[in-house]
Amino acid sequence: MKKFFSGLAVSCCAVVLCAAAAFAEPAFRIGIATPTVSQAEDAYRGAERVIKEYGDASDGGMIKHVTFPDNFMQEMETTISQIVGLADDPKVKVVVVNDAVPGTTEAFRRIKEKRSDVICLSGSPHEDPNVISSISDFSAVGDSISRGYLIVHTAKELGAKNFVMISFPRHQSYELQARKRAIMEAACKDLGIKFSFETAPDPVSDVGVAGAQQFILEKVPAWLEKYGKETAFYCTNDAQTEPLLRQIAKHGGLFIEQDDPSPILGYPGAFGIDLTKESGNWPEIMKKIEKTVVAAGGKGRMGTWSASVPWSMSCAMVEYGKRIVEEKAKLGNVKDFVACFEKYTPGVKWHGKRYLDLGTGVRNRKYIMLYQDTYIFGKGYMHTTDVQIPDKYEKITSTQISK
């Protein structure tokens, strides 16, 4: 297996020594708002990671961390107040929100009204790119558009002759999901793979999560009989990913990566992997999962991203804000921003580009789309960040889905 995250031991030692030492009074502070552990654990743990490195503001360190309510849609005013409150500290020069849930735009607007000097950064915004960009100084989100092509491209490299997308009407009513489907269809056609769509029960319907998962367990063998073992499967629902992984390992087929790629999505549950001791240590998490997946028969057929995006986003956004204030990075510079991700995920390649607004044809300089190199267990990185994606795929719309 390839070596993950070179230099991790040095980095971890530095963090431990830093955490053990008393933090000197910082020249400025950075505020970060995240969901709670129950709502988005990885984003929360990412905030904990930078607190270990730079210290908690309550103990004289640099980082001021708050959480917002789990039911943020119903308690939007509380969510807004929590975010705005970070700027009440005059030493706070940067405010980060990850995930940037609905209400973040209004919170940033209120911050800017009283303190225009505060740099506002949003990770994985839930609000429309043009809405959040109206006030946020910089935003970043996973690049679902590019991945529509890259997932099919990787499947082709692994020998896939068929590609099956598994979803349901609710997800296909979402613009980005429908657009990704159209891109995948086009990529399959161009790369010589047959595209098929299979409808599965919605986990929020009457059948529930258990019923939706049982459907996948029962259907995968039949689908493999129908399409053949040289078939790559892609599922738009996190809950259905776990049974899909289990059945592919057992019966055959290919699985490139999850809809929300992360090593801890689906794999631990599918293969009964206890990651309690490895929590937050992505190289060790990957090693343990890889060993289990290979032993289960998934070698060279199943993959993921090797670091969680929500965790990495919290870390990188804080680091980017810090470097901007210290004049070591430029606001809006994609290369400087990607470098912050690479600091926390050494050995993992990231790719970032500015969001293209299909309505205007203009790239949004304040909104970045990111993706990470895909790792196939037992094979290694697929160098997807080096793949040249034809320009036409970025302009495909959801209306181009074949009927």
C-alpha positions as CSV (number, residue, x, y, z in Angstrom):
1,M,0.0,0.0,0.0
2,K,1.2,3.5,-0.8
3,K,2.4,5.6,2.0
4,F,-0.1,8.2,3.3
5,F,0.5,11.7,4.5
6,S,4.3,11.8,4.7
7,G,5.6,13.8,7.6
8,L,2.5,13.1,9.7
9,A,4.6,12.0,12.7
10,V,6.4,15.3,12.7
11,S,3.2,17.2,12.4
12,C,1.5,15.3,15.2
13,C,4.5,15.8,17.5
14,A,4.4,19.5,16.8
15,V,0.8,19.7,17.6
16,V,1.3,17.8,20.9
17,L,4.1,20.0,22.0
18,C,2.1,23.1,21.0
19,A,-0.9,21.9,22.9
20,A,1.2,21.2,26.0
21,A,2.8,24.7,26.0
22,A,1.1,27.8,27.1
23,F,-0.1,29.9,24.2
24,A,1.2,33.4,23.9
25,E,-1.4,36.1,23.5
26,P,-2.2,36.2,19.8
27,A,-2.0,39.3,17.7
28,F,-5.5,38.5,16.4
29,R,-8.1,35.7,16.7
30,I,-10.2,33.6,14.3
31,G,-13.8,32.6,14.9
32,I,-15.2,29.4,13.5
33,A,-18.8,28.3,13.6
34,T,-19.7,24.6,12.9
35,P,-22.6,22.3,13.4
36,T,-22.6,20.0,16.5
37,V,-21.0,16.6,16.6
38,S,-24.4,15.0,16.1
39,Q,-25.1,17.0,12.9
40,A,-21.7,17.1,11.2
41,E,-19.0,15.5,13.3
42,D,-16.2,15.9,10.7
43,A,-16.6,19.7,10.4
44,Y,-16.7,19.9,14.3
45,R,-13.5,17.7,14.6
46,G,-11.7,19.9,12.1
47,A,-12.3,22.9,14.3
48,E,-10.9,20.9,17.3
49,R,-7.8,20.1,15.2
50,V,-6.9,23.8,14.6
51,I,-7.7,24.6,18.3
52,K,-5.0,22.0,19.2
53,E,-2.6,23.7,16.9
54,Y,-3.4,27.4,17.7
55,G,-5.1,27.3,21.1
56,D,-8.6,28.0,22.4
57,A,-9.4,31.7,22.8
58,S,-10.8,30.9,26.2
59,D,-7.3,29.8,27.3
60,G,-5.4,32.6,25.6
61,G,-5.2,31.0,22.2
62,M,-6.2,32.1,18.7
63,I,-9.3,30.1,17.9
64,K,-12.9,30.9,19.1
65,H,-15.2,28.1,18.3
66,V,-19.0,28.0,18.5
67,T,-21.7,25.7,17.3
68,F,-25.2,26.4,16.0
69,P,-28.4,24.5,16.6
70,D,-29.0,21.1,15.0
71,N,-32.4,22.3,13.7
72,F,-30.8,25.4,12.2
73,M,-33.6,25.9,9.7
74,Q,-36.2,26.3,12.5
75,E,-33.8,28.2,14.7
76,M,-32.2,30.4,12.1
77,E,-32.1,33.6,14.2
78,T,-30.1,31.7,16.9
79,T,-27.8,30.4,14.2
80,I,-27.3,33.9,12.9
81,S,-26.7,35.3,16.4
82,Q,-24.1,32.6,17.1
83,I,-22.1,33.5,14.0
84,V,-22.4,37.2,14.4
85,G,-21.4,37.0,18.1
86,L,-17.9,35.8,17.0
87,A,-17.2,39.3,15.7
88,D,-18.1,40.9,19.1
89,D,-14.5,40.1,20.1
90,P,-12.4,43.1,18.7
91,K,-9.4,40.8,18.2
92,V,-11.3,38.5,15.8
93,K,-10.2,39.3,12.3
94,V,-11.6,36.3,10.5
95,V,-15.0,34.4,10.8
96,V,-15.3,31.0,9.2
97,V,-18.6,29.0,8.9
98,N,-18.4,25.4,7.9
99,D,-21.0,24.1,6.9
100,A,-22.3,27.5,5.9
101,V,-25.9,26.7,6.5
102,P,-28.9,28.9,5.5
103,G,-28.6,32.1,7.4
104,T,-24.8,32.5,6.9
105,T,-25.3,35.2,4.3
106,E,-27.4,37.3,6.7
107,A,-25.0,36.7,9.5
108,F,-22.1,37.9,7.4
109,R,-24.1,40.9,6.3
110,R,-24.6,41.9,9.9
111,I,-20.9,41.3,10.7
112,K,-19.9,43.5,7.8
113,E,-22.3,46.3,8.9
114,K,-20.6,46.7,12.2
115,R,-17.1,45.6,11.3
116,S,-16.2,45.8,7.6
117,D,-12.6,44.7,8.4
118,V,-13.6,41.1,9.3
119,I,-12.8,38.6,6.6
120,C,-15.8,36.2,6.2
121,L,-15.2,32.7,4.8
122,S,-17.8,30.1,4.1
123,G,-17.2,26.4,3.6
124,S,-19.7,24.2,1.8
125,P,-22.4,26.9,1.5
126,H,-26.0,25.7,1.5
127,E,-27.1,28.9,-0.1
128,D,-26.9,29.7,-3.9
129,P,-23.4,30.7,-5.1
130,N,-24.6,34.2,-6.1
131,V,-26.3,34.7,-2.8
132,I,-23.4,33.8,-0.5
133,S,-20.9,35.5,-2.8
134,S,-22.9,38.8,-2.4
135,I,-21.3,39.2,1.1
136,S,-18.9,36.3,1.8
137,D,-15.3,37.2,1.0
138,F,-14.5,33.7,-0.1
139,S,-16.5,30.4,-0.4
140,A,-15.6,26.8,-1.3
141,V,-17.5,23.6,-1.9
142,G,-17.0,20.1,-3.3
143,D,-16.9,20.0,-7.1
144,S,-19.8,17.8,-8.0
145,I,-19.7,19.0,-11.6
146,S,-16.2,17.8,-12.3
147,R,-16.7,14.6,-10.4
148,G,-19.6,13.7,-12.8
149,Y,-17.0,13.2,-15.4
150,L,-14.1,12.0,-13.3
151,I,-16.0,9.2,-11.6
152,V,-16.9,7.7,-15.0
153,H,-13.4,8.3,-16.3
154,T,-12.0,6.4,-13.3
155,A,-14.5,3.6,-13.9
156,K,-13.3,3.3,-17.4
157,E,-9.7,3.0,-16.3
158,L,-10.7,0.2,-14.0
159,G,-12.3,-1.7,-16.9
160,A,-15.9,-0.8,-16.5
161,K,-18.2,-1.5,-19.4
162,N,-21.4,-0.4,-17.7
163,F,-22.2,2.4,-15.3
164,V,-25.3,2.3,-13.0
165,M,-26.5,5.3,-11.2
166,I,-28.9,4.5,-8.2
167,S,-31.2,7.3,-7.0
168,F,-34.8,8.3,-6.5
169,P,-37.1,11.2,-7.6
170,R,-36.4,13.5,-4.6
171,H,-32.7,13.5,-5.2
172,Q,-33.2,13.9,-8.9
173,S,-35.3,17.0,-8.3
174,Y,-32.2,18.7,-7.0
175,E,-30.5,20.7,-9.7
176,L,-26.9,19.6,-8.9
177,Q,-27.9,15.9,-8.7
178,A,-29.8,16.0,-11.9
179,R,-27.0,17.9,-13.6
180,K,-24.4,15.4,-12.4
181,R,-26.6,12.6,-13.9
182,A,-26.6,14.4,-17.2
183,I,-22.8,14.8,-17.1
184,M,-22.4,11.1,-16.2
185,E,-24.6,10.1,-19.1
186,A,-22.6,12.2,-21.5
187,A,-19.3,11.0,-20.1
188,C,-20.4,7.4,-20.5
189,K,-21.4,8.0,-24.1
190,D,-18.1,9.7,-24.9
191,L,-15.9,7.0,-23.1
192,G,-17.7,4.0,-24.5
193,I,-19.6,2.9,-21.4
194,K,-23.3,2.0,-21.2
195,F,-25.1,4.2,-18.8
196,S,-28.2,2.9,-16.9
197,F,-30.3,4.4,-14.1
198,E,-31.9,2.3,-11.4
199,T,-34.6,3.7,-9.0
200,A,-34.3,2.8,-5.3
201,P,-36.7,3.7,-2.5
202,D,-36.3,7.0,-0.8
203,P,-35.1,6.5,2.8
204,V,-37.4,9.3,4.0
205,S,-40.4,7.5,2.5
206,D,-42.6,5.0,4.3
207,V,-40.1,2.2,3.9
208,G,-37.6,4.2,6.0
209,V,-33.8,3.8,6.1
210,A,-34.0,0.1,6.9
211,G,-36.3,-0.7,4.0
212,A,-34.2,1.4,1.6
213,Q,-31.0,-0.5,2.7
214,Q,-32.7,-3.9,2.4
215,F,-33.7,-3.0,-1.2
216,I,-30.1,-2.5,-2.1
217,L,-29.0,-5.7,-0.4
218,E,-31.5,-7.7,-2.4
219,K,-31.0,-5.9,-5.7
220,V,-27.3,-5.8,-6.2
221,P,-26.9,-9.5,-7.0
222,A,-29.8,-9.1,-9.6
223,W,-28.2,-6.0,-11.0
224,L,-24.8,-7.8,-11.4
225,E,-26.6,-10.6,-13.2
226,K,-28.3,-8.1,-15.5
227,Y,-25.3,-5.8,-16.2
228,G,-22.3,-8.0,-15.5
229,K,-19.5,-7.8,-13.0
230,E,-17.7,-5.1,-15.1
231,T,-20.2,-2.6,-13.9
232,A,-19.5,0.5,-11.8
233,F,-22.2,1.5,-9.3
234,Y,-22.8,5.0,-8.0
235,C,-25.4,5.8,-5.3
236,T,-26.7,9.3,-4.4
237,N,-27.8,8.4,-0.9
238,D,-25.4,8.0,2.1
239,A,-27.6,5.5,3.9
240,Q,-27.8,3.2,0.8
241,T,-24.0,3.3,0.3
242,E,-23.3,0.9,3.2
243,P,-25.3,-2.1,1.8
244,L,-24.0,-1.3,-1.7
245,L,-20.4,-1.6,-0.6
246,R,-21.1,-4.8,1.3
247,Q,-22.7,-6.5,-1.7
248,I,-20.1,-5.2,-4.3
249,A,-17.3,-6.6,-2.2
250,K,-19.1,-10.0,-1.9
251,H,-20.6,-10.4,-5.4
252,G,-18.5,-8.2,-7.8
253,G,-18.7,-4.9,-9.6
254,L,-16.9,-1.6,-9.1
255,F,-17.4,1.2,-6.7
256,I,-15.4,4.4,-7.4
257,E,-16.4,6.7,-4.5
258,Q,-19.4,7.9,-2.5
259,D,-21.6,10.8,-3.3
260,D,-20.0,12.6,-0.4
261,P,-16.6,10.9,-0.5
262,S,-14.9,10.1,2.8
263,P,-13.2,7.0,4.1
264,I,-15.6,6.9,7.1
265,L,-18.8,7.0,5.0
266,G,-20.2,3.5,4.4
267,Y,-17.0,1.4,4.8
268,P,-16.9,1.1,8.7
269,G,-20.6,0.0,8.8
270,A,-20.3,-2.2,5.7
271,F,-17.3,-4.2,7.0
272,G,-17.7,-3.8,10.8
273,I,-14.6,-1.7,11.2
274,D,-14.1,0.0,14.6
275,L,-12.2,3.3,14.1
276,T,-12.5,4.6,17.7
277,K,-8.8,4.6,18.3
278,E,-8.0,6.0,14.8
279,S,-10.6,8.8,15.0
280,G,-9.4,11.9,13.1
281,N,-6.1,10.2,12.0
282,W,-6.9,9.8,8.3
283,P,-3.7,7.8,7.4
284,E,-4.4,5.2,10.0
285,I,-8.1,5.2,9.1
286,M,-7.2,4.5,5.5
287,K,-4.8,1.7,6.4
288,K,-7.3,-0.1,8.5
289,I,-10.1,0.2,6.0
290,E,-7.8,-0.8,3.1
291,K,-6.7,-3.9,4.9
292,T,-10.3,-4.9,5.6
293,V,-11.6,-4.1,2.1
294,V,-8.8,-6.1,0.4
295,A,-9.4,-9.0,2.7
296,A,-13.1,-8.9,1.8
297,G,-12.3,-9.1,-1.9
298,G,-12.6,-5.5,-2.9
299,K,-9.0,-5.0,-4.0
300,G,-8.6,-2.8,-7.1
301,R,-12.4,-2.4,-7.3
302,M,-13.5,-0.1,-4.5
303,G,-12.4,3.4,-3.6
304,T,-13.0,6.7,-1.8
305,W,-11.2,10.0,-1.0
306,S,-8.5,9.6,1.7
307,A,-9.5,12.5,3.9
308,S,-12.9,14.0,4.9
309,V,-13.8,17.2,3.1
310,P,-15.8,18.7,6.0
311,W,-12.8,18.1,8.4
312,S,-10.3,19.4,5.8
313,M,-12.5,22.4,5.1
314,S,-12.6,23.5,8.7
315,C,-8.9,23.3,9.0
316,A,-8.0,24.8,5.7
317,M,-10.5,27.7,6.0
318,V,-9.0,28.7,9.4
319,E,-5.5,28.4,8.1
320,Y,-6.3,30.4,5.0
321,G,-7.8,33.2,7.0
322,K,-4.7,33.2,9.3
323,R,-2.4,33.5,6.3
324,I,-4.4,36.3,4.7
325,V,-4.2,38.4,7.9
326,E,-0.5,37.6,8.2
327,E,-0.1,38.6,4.5
328,K,1.3,35.1,3.6
329,A,-1.7,34.4,1.3
330,K,-3.9,36.4,-1.0
331,L,-7.6,36.5,-0.6
332,G,-9.2,34.8,-3.6
333,N,-6.0,33.1,-4.8
334,V,-6.9,29.5,-5.6
335,K,-3.3,28.2,-5.3
336,D,-2.9,29.8,-1.9
337,F,-6.2,28.2,-0.7
338,V,-5.4,24.7,-2.0
339,A,-2.0,24.9,-0.2
340,C,-3.9,25.2,3.1
341,F,-5.7,21.9,2.4
342,E,-2.4,20.2,1.5
343,K,-1.0,21.3,4.8
344,Y,-3.5,19.2,6.7
345,T,-3.6,16.3,4.2
346,P,0.0,15.8,3.2
347,G,0.4,13.4,0.3
348,V,-3.2,14.0,-0.9
349,K,-3.7,16.1,-4.1
350,W,-6.5,18.7,-4.4
351,H,-7.8,20.6,-7.4
352,G,-9.6,23.9,-7.2
353,K,-11.2,26.1,-9.8
354,R,-13.6,29.0,-9.9
355,Y,-17.3,28.3,-10.2
356,L,-18.8,29.0,-13.6
357,D,-22.2,30.7,-13.6
358,L,-24.1,29.1,-16.5
359,G,-26.5,32.1,-16.6
360,T,-23.9,34.7,-17.2
361,G,-21.0,32.6,-18.5
362,V,-18.8,34.4,-15.9
363,R,-16.5,32.6,-13.4
364,N,-17.1,33.6,-9.8
365,R,-13.8,34.7,-8.3
366,K,-15.1,34.3,-4.8
367,Y,-16.5,30.8,-5.1
368,I,-14.2,27.8,-5.5
369,M,-15.1,24.2,-6.5
370,L,-12.7,21.5,-5.1
371,Y,-12.1,17.9,-5.6
372,Q,-9.5,15.4,-4.3
373,D,-7.6,12.6,-5.9
374,T,-9.5,9.3,-5.8
375,Y,-7.9,6.3,-4.0
376,I,-8.7,2.7,-5.0
377,F,-8.0,0.2,-2.2
378,G,-5.2,-2.2,-3.1
379,K,-4.3,-0.1,-6.2
380,G,-3.5,3.5,-5.0
381,Y,-4.3,7.0,-6.2
382,M,-5.8,7.3,-9.6
383,H,-4.4,10.8,-10.4
384,T,-7.8,12.3,-11.1
385,T,-6.4,15.8,-10.2
386,D,-4.2,15.5,-13.3
387,V,-7.1,14.5,-15.7
388,Q,-8.0,17.2,-18.3
389,I,-11.8,17.5,-18.2
390,P,-13.2,18.7,-21.6
391,D,-14.8,22.1,-21.3
392,K,-18.2,21.0,-22.5
393,Y,-18.9,19.0,-19.4
394,E,-18.9,22.2,-17.3
395,K,-21.7,23.6,-19.4
396,I,-24.0,20.5,-19.4
397,T,-27.4,21.3,-17.7
398,S,-30.0,19.0,-16.1
399,T,-32.3,19.4,-19.1
400,Q,-29.9,17.2,-21.1
401,I,-30.8,14.0,-19.2
402,S,-31.9,11.4,-21.7
403,K,-35.6,10.4,-21.4
